[in-house]
Amino acid sequence: MPRPRPEKPGPGQESVWDYPRPPRVEQVTPLVTIRLGGQVIVETRDVVRVLETSHPPVYYLPIGDFVVGALIDADGSSFCEFKGTARYLDVLGGGEVRRASAWNYPQPSRGFELLRDRVAVYAQAMDECTVDGEVVTPQPGGFYGGWITSAVAGPFKGVPGSLGW
């Protein structure tokens, strides 16, 4: 499939087609909240975003900001050519368990050191994820972990036919 036509960003929006490849890592301060099983399992302004062409931002939060017991090592790992080897984590909250629904990079590659001791979570596996009070929409496709808000314009990788983007 050929590269899609980027949507024109509205006022205050970023186009994911302006994000770089390799990805950029940046510290930001929105209030990010995740709920699971009716419980807030993390609420923090200590946030790092990873921005990559055609992807909505992936939000990485400090492991230490999650409630105790919310993150447990899970089976599995994956490799990113930019960030390195990821490990997976189960997420627990309010008596609910979401298997391998979070990941982190214990030894991130050079240039991605800000990700050390941080975790990203698949929004579709949680009850609710918010950025500054706005409920996020999960990035399409089962593999990607970006969070779509009104601040970003697409189209977004993960929709059917986007494998070659």
VOTI-293330 format. One line per 5 residues: number of its first residue (from 1); their letters; for each residue x, y, z of C-alpha. Coordinates in nm, 4 decimals, always signed. Example, Ala and Ser with C-alpha at 12.3 -4.5 7.8 and 13.67 -1.06 7.14 Angstrom:
1	as	+1.2300:-0.4500:+0.7800  +1.3670:-0.1060:+0.7140;
REM end
This chain:
1	mprpr	+0.0000:+0.0000:+0.0000  +0.1430:+0.3438:-0.0845  +0.2096:+0.5975:+0.1869  -0.1216:+0.7561:+0.2832  -0.2116:+1.1211:+0.2511;
6	pekpg	-0.1594:+1.2883:+0.5916  -0.4588:+1.4643:+0.7426  -0.4180:+1.8394:+0.7794  -0.3619:+1.9170:+1.1491  -0.6127:+2.1486:+1.3110;
11	pgqes	-0.5263:+2.4263:+1.5543  -0.3132:+2.2905:+1.8385  -0.2655:+1.9512:+1.6704  +0.0505:+1.7666:+1.5702  +0.0662:+1.5486:+1.2610;
16	vwdyp	+0.2101:+1.2049:+1.3256  +0.3573:+1.2381:+0.9756  +0.5856:+1.5136:+1.1091  +0.7279:+1.2792:+1.3752  +1.0776:+1.1473:+1.2935;
21	rpprv	+1.2195:+0.8074:+1.2178  +1.4162:+0.6987:+1.4134  +1.1751:+0.8032:+1.6892  +1.2227:+1.1033:+1.9170  +1.1976:+1.0735:+2.2953;
26	eqvtp	+1.0772:+1.3722:+2.4965  +0.9847:+1.4514:+2.8544  +0.6380:+1.6105:+2.8892  +0.4097:+1.6992:+3.1807  +0.0443:+1.6192:+3.1046;
31	lvtir	-0.1497:+1.4427:+3.3788  -0.1708:+1.0764:+3.2724  -0.4105:+0.8427:+3.4525  -0.4758:+0.4717:+3.4004  -0.7698:+0.2818:+3.5531;
36	lggqv	-0.8160:-0.0942:+3.5698  -1.0846:-0.2852:+3.7586  -1.2300:+0.0448:+3.8744  -0.9004:+0.1386:+4.0441  -0.6571:+0.4160:+3.9530;
41	ivetr	-0.3320:+0.2241:+3.9122  -0.1210:+0.5252:+3.8136  -0.1559:+0.9022:+3.8024  +0.1510:+1.1044:+3.7144  +0.2901:+1.4082:+3.5386;
46	dvvrv	+0.6336:+1.2441:+3.5050  +0.5806:+1.1376:+3.1444  +0.8048:+1.0528:+2.8492  +0.6608:+1.0328:+2.4973  +0.8071:+0.8396:+2.2062;
51	letsh	+0.7177:+0.9976:+1.8723  +0.7625:+0.7988:+1.5510  +0.6426:+0.8659:+1.1973  +0.2825:+0.7506:+1.1417  +0.2317:+0.6448:+1.5063;
56	ppvyy	+0.0408:+0.8289:+1.7784  +0.2593:+0.8982:+2.0840  +0.3497:+0.6126:+2.3156  +0.3497:+0.7278:+2.6787  +0.6074:+0.5864:+2.9210;
61	lpigd	+0.5423:+0.6308:+3.2930  +0.7716:+0.5669:+3.5910  +0.7386:+0.2135:+3.7214  +0.7580:+0.3551:+4.0738  +0.4466:+0.5697:+4.0188;
66	fvvga	+0.2201:+0.2654:+3.9730  +0.0409:+0.1383:+4.2823  +0.2262:-0.1427:+4.4535  +0.1490:-0.4768:+4.2900  +0.0054:-0.3280:+3.9686;
71	lidad	+0.2932:-0.4549:+3.7518  +0.4210:-0.8141:+3.7484  +0.6795:-0.9687:+3.5165  +0.5192:-1.1655:+3.2335  +0.6435:-1.4092:+2.9753;
76	gssfc	+0.7671:-1.2782:+2.6452  +0.9891:-1.0154:+2.4958  +1.0292:-0.8305:+2.1690  +1.3005:-0.6334:+1.9966  +1.2840:-0.2794:+1.8585;
81	efkgt	+1.5589:-0.1759:+1.6203  +1.5714:+0.1632:+1.7940  +1.4886:+0.1055:+2.1615  +1.6304:-0.2435:+2.2188  +1.4803:-0.5487:+2.3917;
86	aryld	+1.1464:-0.5047:+2.5687  +1.0108:-0.7216:+2.8451  +0.6377:-0.7628:+2.9057  +0.4409:-0.7102:+3.2233  +0.0986:-0.8153:+3.3455;
91	vlggg	-0.1125:-0.5284:+3.4788  -0.3307:-0.5766:+3.7880  -0.5963:-0.3442:+3.9270  -0.9205:-0.3807:+4.1213  -0.9024:-0.7591:+4.1048;
96	evrra	-0.8564:-0.7582:+3.7251  -0.5493:-0.8970:+3.5464  -0.4459:-0.8011:+3.1935  -0.1771:-1.0372:+3.0694  +0.1272:-0.8887:+2.8916;
101	sawny	-0.0487:-0.5542:+2.8519  +0.2530:-0.3397:+2.9416  +0.6201:-0.3347:+2.8472  +0.9449:-0.1642:+2.9266  +1.3077:-0.1502:+2.8182;
106	pqpsr	+1.5291:-0.2441:+3.1169  +1.8442:-0.1625:+2.9160  +1.7304:+0.0805:+2.6440  +1.9555:+0.1510:+2.3485  +2.1707:+0.4620:+2.3337;
111	gfell	+1.9550:+0.7686:+2.2765  +1.6575:+0.6104:+2.4546  +1.7940:+0.6162:+2.8102  +1.4912:+0.8203:+2.9276  +1.2864:+0.4990:+2.8953;
116	rdrva	+1.4821:+0.3175:+3.1668  +1.2590:+0.2400:+3.4689  +0.9472:+0.3427:+3.2739  +0.6598:+0.1393:+3.1394  +0.4119:+0.1790:+2.8533;
121	vyaqa	+0.0632:+0.0281:+2.8636  -0.1737:-0.0897:+2.5909  -0.4746:+0.1405:+2.6295  -0.7145:-0.1156:+2.4804  -0.6443:-0.3534:+2.7714;
126	mdect	-0.7296:-0.0992:+3.0420  -1.0657:+0.0354:+3.1602  -0.9517:+0.3874:+3.0771  -0.6380:+0.5843:+2.9999  -0.6449:+0.9638:+3.0022;
131	vdgev	-0.4104:+1.2454:+2.9066  -0.4997:+1.5726:+3.0802  -0.8500:+1.4348:+3.1404  -0.9117:+1.3282:+2.7790  -0.9892:+0.9585:+2.7337;
136	vtpqp	-0.7474:+0.8160:+2.4769  -0.8309:+0.5933:+2.1826  -0.5912:+0.2995:+2.1375  -0.3772:+0.2907:+1.8250  -0.5349:+0.0500:+1.5753;
141	ggfyg	-0.3898:-0.2982:+1.5407  -0.3080:-0.5354:+1.8210  +0.0676:-0.4771:+1.8296  +0.1030:-0.0993:+1.8541  +0.0796:+0.0901:+2.1807;
146	gwits	+0.0172:+0.4507:+2.0798  -0.2495:+0.6648:+2.2418  -0.4671:+0.8808:+2.0175  -0.5953:+1.2111:+2.1555  -0.7437:+1.5197:+1.9942;
151	avagp	-0.3896:+1.6644:+1.9878  -0.2739:+1.4371:+1.7022  -0.3771:+1.4012:+1.3384  -0.3311:+1.0815:+1.1357  -0.3920:+0.8565:+0.9652;
156	fkgvp	-0.2288:+0.6154:+1.2082  -0.0252:+0.3026:+1.1416  -0.2165:-0.0074:+1.2446  -0.5226:+0.0350:+1.0254  -0.5774:-0.2426:+0.7705;
161	gslgw	-0.3294:-0.2093:+0.4834  -0.0752:-0.0028:+0.6782  +0.1883:-0.2729:+0.7289  +0.4199:-0.1193:+0.4682  +0.4000:+0.2399:+0.5958;
REM end
